[in-house]
Amino acid sequence: MTFNPSRLSIVRKRRMLNQRELAQKIGINPHTISLWEKGETAPTTDNLETIARVLKYPIAFFHGTDIDEPSKGITSFRSQTSMSAAMRDAAFAAGVVGFLISDWVETKFNLPEVDIPDLHLSCLEPESAAQTLRQEWGLGEKPITNMIQLLESKGVKVFSLAENTVKVDAYSLWRRGKPYVFLNNFKSAERSRFDAAHELAHLVLHQDGGVTGRDAEDQANQFASAFLMPRADVLGFSQPITRLQKLIDMKRRWKVSLAALTYRVHKIGLMSDWKYRSFYMEIAKKGYNKREPNEIEREQSSVWKKVLKNLWAENTTHLDIANDIAVPPDEVEGLLFGVLNASNSQPPKDSQLSVIEMDESKTDISAERP
């Protein structure tokens, strides 16, 4: 079996180590790591066993073929000032595992077809683009019950980033004609839901890469705000707002953060500049900018849940997925929104689903309609 240098680089970044740090952990010269990752030399069997033990990845992973990697140039990734390059690279490396899972699943299941229009050619303002997409998808003006399930129903592969830090934002990209979104599961449920809408904006507005940087992020925020809180619906449910508690009660309808709703209500003219500043000061004073009042339940994937239940019906678990793609089981669990439990390796008794057989080799998996 041939050692693949790119896979060593991927796992090193996944563990948030630079070459010098990895070299220290395995007791060799940092230059040797550089030579390995360039493919100029290869580690010995003993070296590779040490690498696998230190990085906690199966040896088989380092013998795999080349795989696609998310990168700064092809993804929409909001770079927070507090996020280090190591954090960003670790999140991108998680995307590699997500690709492996997705490719494995697609050998066995037909997932929902892609229905993500390219709206950048329409030259619409973000608010109009959000309204246009709602109309195209038949959503009307009502609140969206579940953003993750909506994206999945339109063919988006949605994964979670279990990075244990709020400093890592969500990101999205197109790969082989299919859209992917990676969400930070450590953030509040409300913020993660807004992130999903934000990344949807990138998928529909910025496919050509013509708008980037701060302009793209501002457009995505405006789109997400309008998509989650349609102007007509907010106007219809908003009476004169004199107390912050009124907004806390209202946020339940749209399942957004208190700060996002306050901004939206002000933006569409239902709140004066003075009141807006006053409410934001009160939000910060009460700590609602760090912990949401009336927190919503975190959204879950319906596609991955159905995939796993169908696999369980055949006595196949996440451990088998991890073994087949040669990654640690906890990586699979973390990327699939924790819909399985690492200690639960036995298929549940009620794991059978009603599915449509597409052909002899694949099973059709549909997403729940939100």
Secondary structure, DSSP 8 states (H G I E B T S, - for coil): ----HHHHHHHHHHTT--HHHHHHHHTS-HHHHHHHHHTSS---HHHHHHHHHHHT--GGGGGS-------TTTSEE---TT--HHHHHHHHHHHHHHHHHHHHHHTTEE---------GGGT--HHHHHHHHHHHTT-TTS--S-HHHHHHHTT-EEEEE--S-TTS--EEEEETTEEEEEEETTS-HHHHHHHHHHHHHHHHH-TTS-S-HHHHHHHHHHHHHHHHS-HHHHHHH-----SHHHHHHHHHHHT--HHHHHHHHHHTTSS-HHHHHHHHHHHHHTTTTTS-TT-------SHHHHHHHHHHHTT--HHHHHHHHT--HHHHHHHTTT-S-TT--S--TT-----EE-SSS-EE------
